[in-house]
Amino acid sequence: MLLQSSAAELGQLVVARPGSTLLPLTEQLITKHSEIKGRTAGQGDIASWNNSIPVVVEALLECGRGEVVVQIEVDLPHTNSAVDLVLCGRRPGTGTDSYLAVELKQVRHATVDPRCPIAVDLGFGDTKNKLHPVRQVQRYCEYMVRYLPHLRESADRLTGVALLHNARDPDVEALFELQESEHGFLYTLDDLDRFRRALVSRFAPASGTRAALALDQARSEPLLKVTDVARQRSVTGGGLTLLDEQYLAFDLITRRLEKAAPFTGFDVGLFYDPADAHAPAVEPGDKHVYILRGGPGSGKSAVALELQRELSVKGRETVLASGSHAYTETLREIMISTARQGQVADKRRSALKIYRYFNSFTDSAPDSLDVLICDEAHRMRRNSTGRWTPKELRDDDRPQATELIRAAKVPIFLLDDHQSIRPDEVGTADYLKKLAEDSGCVVEVTDLEGTFRAGGSKLYQRWVQQLLGFDDSDPVAWRPDGRMTLVVADGPEQMEQFIHERALEGATARITAGFCWPWSDPDEDRLVDDVVIGGWRRPWNVKPNSSVPNAPKSDLWSTDRRGIDQIGCVYTAQTFEYDWNAVIIGPDLLFRNGKFTVDRSASSDPAFRGPFDDTIINRCIRNAYHVLLTRGVVGTVVYAVDPETHNELRRLIPGTIGMQHYDGAPSRLTAEGPQLPPAYRERRR
């Protein structure tokens, strides 16, 4: 949140000063934005603060609601999305806490995309559709209610509105066709009287300080992780609440399915029209391929699982494929675990059918599937030929992506351009787009801009990319943003102790490392301590196709509580997340001459054996650390084996781990420790 104040106090800040184009309130928000978010506010934000917030403040004052508290740019839990305004006050008659979420739009004209009633052109002059303002605020309210129990104490505690204060009704007429609800009403310049009446009905002429404080102090519930969504796949209303680009992509795809796959007796999609029930399937040349591109934690897997869940509830099975063994086997295991007595075999068959691998479609008939969701598509291989591929199916010249596009009426790819980690992984948005267009398909690329990991910190995402030199950028010092905790450990022993203490407090926590140590087969019933740093020795997670007593299978390392006792590698960590993420940077990534460089010779990854170009290995190792550094939901702890590299991390990251005392309680390691490592507190003589 950037600022909180009563409407009466804000009223003094929305009065223009002679000679200034910016209101005093806007100037304050520009400063706050820079301090809190660490970057300059965009022109769109500044214009909204200067032109839109005064409309709401003046409306409150005109109806005698000056004591209502206005919260500006209110962050949604666990994500970088924010509600423009949340008004806090007391309910007339009852005196209970009452809240109104307001999305402000300066648009004057708007049209709706004929393909989808929630995709709108708001006249910004770009080529991208936006989510319908009413649906946007509805989803924001739903998300707030899901993660803030205080808002669930009564059904009418939270209401939402979209305010288009510059628009006349005839100029945005198409927007009124979307059904309103308590979480989403639409008001325009022609509706300001009605908006003021809504304020009077929501708020008594009394102080909103108590309500604002209650919302500020409300404990947000933990973020649903990928595995939580998978467990809820059969629950109506389960899964994640999709926001903004997530939801828009989700709806476009479900509507395309209705056209691409003939109706079979089930109501599929969010806006099914019975008149289209027997429309012919699209011609092959009309096939649409959807590519959803986003960084770590942007909700790619959430969209994939929610889409599959929604279609399954509607009666339409959808196949979800991946190139990740750990991800696919975890999803299968979760589904099998829901089987009732006597139904395990049937559940297993279903799990094998709907959760598959990218190389499972070499002999699939064209358009034999309604929907094929390819999650983790950055792990797409050049072809599907492998050691166990039957001779009659081997085709080294046929791209794996071509097989997947051919197999489904509606193919969907979800990927991150910076997460391919093997030399033969080619899945990027540009590669898939060209391949699909060359096959005569229409391609739609959607960028998922949000982040639901790292406390919703876009700043942390960008920091990691700069650290690793993506886009030829240089490392910069980490500036804490209040969302993500980032600290440096003095050694692996301290890192391990810190992670175990977080686990004892109820958090999920794991340690991972760069692939710089050999990965041995188990010594009978015991894992080998391969990861050796000085006197500290620990084993990698269990190898695929191996099993060891008292340790989880490799596929379940990130979700089984026993995984905390082994060091995870990139192949077991990718896709998953945990609250606290500890990363050991091995000698394959070194800081030299002002930047991080890759030392190929220090890697023990067998995937790099062979005559691969150094640029390919460089990309894979940097991408691997990109994956490892972005698994944390609450915080990340880093340690580098190379002394020079570790000193650079100390220079870039102000946070360290230290022993703290709290009111006589036993000492414990926290992320607020002293700046100076113990080994350096005494001067050398």
Disulfide bonds with the S-S distance in Angstrom:
none
